[in-house]
């Protein structure tokens, strides 16, 4: 298989196992490129990409921007505060104005779940979802699974626990879909108030005891508590959360095996993980950041390839 089965990247749910493998093998080639002295390739020289971020983001936006520039695409950056786009119609109008400048691909982060799907039905451009509300964050799941594959060789049969604020996390949902498609077993762990009801229907295990979860897993993906999405208090205090669900070096060293520690960032050091865990040899957090550029280059390249093929 040499091309994606989808025209847009709206969520992991829409991808096949073969799509994910294709993105990963393409990312292997781009990872080699970004480690060369000259880190640029002319692959997307005729493609214009607009980055539309209706929500704050530093890492994802920088990662996409760097990926686009490494591929020699023309890049337009558009930032809007959440308050400036309230209605679906305004979103379509905003994007259509940008598309009038002959944009081929729109990379969009939006606070509303399903914004990318809505847009893909109303505008004439390829859409890459860079995070929609608490719904999906497909490129994060792709780079997380790529990083596990790089570290452990395969995801088939591996046990991955996602720890923390599952309820408000788009990273958790995309990771669950992606890991399962690649043959991994998935568990979620956190306070009962931060675990969505009926999450077992997705085929994941649920564990409220952190030590048991860590003893079970090969990989622990630690999520931060998303205070900005909370309108009520979901646990008594940060101190209590740290005692119950924070990973420190002492806990890590007391396990019978070495597990891999991941974090999508930004890290709240001293809350979900301590600095000595984040900076330990078991952590692949910085590998995730590097792999993020290669994986996003792969996604953009594969989506642009379909545009170029249709134009031929």
C-alpha positions in Angstrom: 0.0 0.0 0.0 1.5 3.3 -1.1 -1.3 5.8 -0.3 -3.7 6.5 2.6 -7.2 5.2 2.4 -8.5 8.6 3.6 -8.3 12.1 2.1 -8.2 14.0 5.4 -6.7 13.1 8.8 -9.7 13.8 11.1 -9.2 11.0 13.7 -7.5 7.7 14.3 -10.9 6.1 14.2 -11.0 6.6 10.4 -7.6 5.0 9.7 -6.8 1.4 8.9 -4.0 -0.6 10.5 -2.3 -0.3 7.0 -2.7 3.5 7.0 -0.9 3.7 10.4 1.9 1.4 9.2 2.3 3.5 6.0 2.6 6.7 8.1 5.2 5.0 10.4 7.4 3.7 7.6 7.2 7.1 5.8 8.2 8.8 9.1 11.2 6.4 9.2 12.5 8.0 6.0 11.8 11.6 7.2 13.5 10.9 10.6 16.6 10.1 8.6 16.2 13.4 6.7 15.9 15.6 9.8 19.1 14.1 11.2 21.1 15.1 8.1 23.2 18.3 8.0 20.7 19.7 5.4 17.3 19.0 6.9 15.1 20.1 4.0 13.5 18.2 1.1 11.6 19.7 -1.8 8.7 17.2 -1.5 5.9 19.9 -0.9 7.4 22.7 -2.9 4.1 23.4 -4.7 1.8 22.9 -1.7 0.4 25.7 0.5 -0.6 24.8 4.1 -2.5 27.0 6.5 -2.2 26.4 10.2 -5.4 27.5 11.9 -5.2 27.4 15.7 -8.4 28.5 17.5 -6.9 27.2 20.8 -3.6 27.9 22.4 -0.8 25.4 21.5 2.9 25.8 21.5 4.4 22.3 20.9 1.9 21.0 18.3 1.9 24.3 16.3 5.8 24.5 16.3 6.0 20.8 15.4 3.6 21.2 12.4 5.3 24.4 11.3 8.7 22.8 11.4 7.5 19.7 9.5 6.0 22.0 6.8 9.1 24.0 6.4 11.3 20.8 6.3 9.1 19.7 3.4 9.5 23.1 1.6 5.8 23.9 1.7 4.5 27.5 1.7 3.1 28.2 5.2 0.4 30.6 6.4 -0.2 30.9 10.2 -3.5 32.0 11.5 -4.2 32.4 15.3 -7.6 33.2 16.7 -8.8 33.4 20.2 -11.5 31.0 21.1 -14.0 33.8 21.3 -13.6 35.0 17.7 -15.2 31.9 16.2 -18.4 31.1 17.9 -20.6 29.6 15.1 -20.0 27.0 12.5 -20.8 29.5 9.7 -18.1 31.8 10.9 -15.6 29.0 10.9 -16.5 28.1 7.3 -16.3 31.8 6.3 -12.9 32.2 7.9 -11.6 29.1 6.2 -13.1 30.0 2.8 -11.4 33.4 3.0 -8.1 31.7 3.6 -8.8 29.1 0.8 -9.3 32.0 -1.6 -5.6 32.5 -1.3 -5.2 29.0 -2.9 -4.4 26.9 0.2 -4.2 23.1 -0.3 -4.1 21.8 3.3 -5.6 23.2 6.5 -4.1 22.1 9.8 -6.6 23.0 12.5 -6.9 22.9 16.2 -10.3 23.9 17.5 -12.1 23.7 20.9 -15.2 22.1 19.5 -15.3 18.3 19.0 -16.0 17.4 15.4 -14.9 20.8 14.0 -12.5 19.1 11.5 -15.2 16.7 10.3 -17.7 19.6 9.9 -15.1 21.6 7.9 -14.1 18.7 5.7 -17.7 18.6 4.4 -17.9 22.3 3.7 -14.6 23.5 2.2 -12.5 22.4 -0.7 -9.2 21.6 1.1 -7.6 18.6 2.9 -8.0 18.9 6.6 -5.5 17.7 9.2 -7.0 17.6 12.8 -4.4 19.0 15.2 -6.8 18.5 18.2 -10.6 19.1 18.4 -11.8 19.7 22.0 -11.6 16.6 24.2 -12.3 14.4 21.2 -9.2 13.4 19.1 -5.6 14.3 18.6 -4.5 11.9 15.8 -0.9 13.0 15.2 -0.1 12.8 18.9 -1.3 9.1 18.9 0.6 8.4 15.7 3.9 9.8 17.2 3.3 8.1 20.5 2.8 4.7 18.8 5.8 5.4 16.6 7.9 6.2 19.7 6.9 2.9 21.3 7.6 1.0 18.1 11.0 2.6 17.9 11.8 1.7 21.6 10.3 -1.8 21.8 10.4 -2.9 18.2 6.6 -3.6 17.9 3.3 -2.8 19.6 1.9 -6.3 19.0 1.1 -7.8 22.5 2.5 -4.8 24.4 0.7 -3.5 27.5 0.2 0.3 27.6 -1.4 2.1 30.5 -2.6 5.7 30.1 -2.6 7.4 33.5 -4.3 10.6 34.6 -7.0 12.8 33.3 -8.7 10.5 30.8 -12.0 12.3 30.9 -10.7 15.6 29.3 -8.0 14.1 27.1 -8.2 13.9 23.3 -4.7 12.3 23.5 -6.2 9.3 25.5 -9.0 8.6 23.0 -6.7 8.7 19.9 -4.1 6.6 21.7 -6.7 4.0 22.6 -7.8 3.6 19.0 -4.3 3.6 17.6 -2.7 1.2 20.1 -5.6 -1.3 19.7 -5.3 -1.2 15.9 -1.6 -2.0 16.3 -2.3 -5.0 18.6 -1.5 -3.5 22.0 -3.5 -4.0 25.2 -4.6 -0.8 26.8 -5.5 0.1 30.3 -6.5 3.5 31.8 -5.7 4.5 35.3 -6.7 7.6 37.4 -9.2 8.8 39.9 -12.8 7.5 39.3 -14.0 11.0 38.7 -11.5 11.4 35.8 -12.3 8.1 34.1 -15.2 8.4 31.6 -18.2 6.1 32.3 -18.6 3.2 29.9 -14.9 3.5 28.7 -14.7 -0.3 29.0 -16.9 -0.5 25.9 -13.8 0.6 24.0 -12.2 -2.6 25.0 -9.8 -1.1 27.6 -9.1 -2.2 31.2 -9.7 0.2 34.0 -7.5 0.3 37.1 -7.7 2.8 40.0 -4.5 1.6 41.8 -1.4 3.1 40.2 1.0 0.5 41.5 -1.1 -2.4 40.1 -1.3 -0.5 36.7 2.5 0.0 36.5 3.2 -3.6 37.5 0.9 -4.7 34.6 2.3 -2.5 31.9 5.3 -2.3 29.5 4.7 1.4 28.9 3.1 4.2 31.0 1.8 7.2 29.1 1.4 9.9 31.8 -1.2 12.7 31.1 -1.4 16.0 32.8 -4.5 17.1 34.7 -6.3 19.5 32.3 -7.4 22.2 34.8 -8.3 24.6 31.9 -11.1 22.1 30.9 -12.5 21.7 34.4 -15.4 23.7 35.7 -15.7 21.8 39.0 -13.1 20.1 41.3 -12.6 16.4 40.3 -10.3 15.5 43.3 -9.8 17.0 46.8 -6.3 18.6 46.2 -3.2 18.5 44.0 -1.3 17.0 47.0 -3.7 14.1 47.2 -3.6 13.5 43.4 0.2 13.4 43.6 0.1 10.9 46.4 -2.3 8.6 44.6 -1.3 9.1 40.9 2.1 10.8 40.7 5.1 8.7 39.5 8.3 9.3 41.3 11.7 7.5 41.0 11.2 5.5 44.2 8.0 4.0 42.8 9.6 3.3 39.5 12.6 1.6 41.0 10.5 -0.5 43.3 8.8 -2.2 40.3 10.1 -5.7 39.3 10.8 -4.6 35.7 11.8 -1.5 33.8 8.9 0.2 32.1 9.0 2.9 29.5 7.7 6.4 30.6 6.0 8.7 28.1 4.3 12.1 28.3 2.6 14.1 25.5 3.6 17.4 27.3 3.4 20.0 28.6 4.6 18.3 31.9 3.5 19.5 35.3 6.7 18.4 37.0 6.1 17.2 40.5 2.4 16.4 39.8 2.0 13.5 37.3 5.8 12.8 37.2 8.8 14.1 39.1 11.8 15.6 37.4 14.0 12.6 38.1 11.4 10.4 36.3 11.0 12.8 33.3 14.8 13.0 32.9 15.6 9.3 33.6 16.8 6.7 31.1 13.4 5.1 31.1 11.7 8.2 29.8 11.3 8.7 26.0 9.7 12.1 26.3 12.3 14.0 24.2 12.2 11.2 21.6 8.4 11.8 21.3 9.1 15.5 20.5 11.7 14.6 17.8 9.4 11.9 16.4 6.6 14.4 16.3 8.2 16.3 13.5 9.0 13.2 11.4 5.4 11.8 11.9 3.8 15.1 10.9 6.1 15.3 7.9 4.8 11.8 6.9 1.2 12.8 7.4 1.5 16.0 5.4 3.5 14.3 2.6 1.0 11.4 2.3 -2.0 13.7 2.2 -0.3 16.1 -0.3 0.6 13.1 -2.5 -3.1 12.4 -3.0 -3.7 16.0 -4.0 -0.8 15.9 -6.5 -2.0 12.6 -7.9 -5.5 14.0 -8.4 -4.0 17.0 -10.2 -2.0 14.8 -12.6 
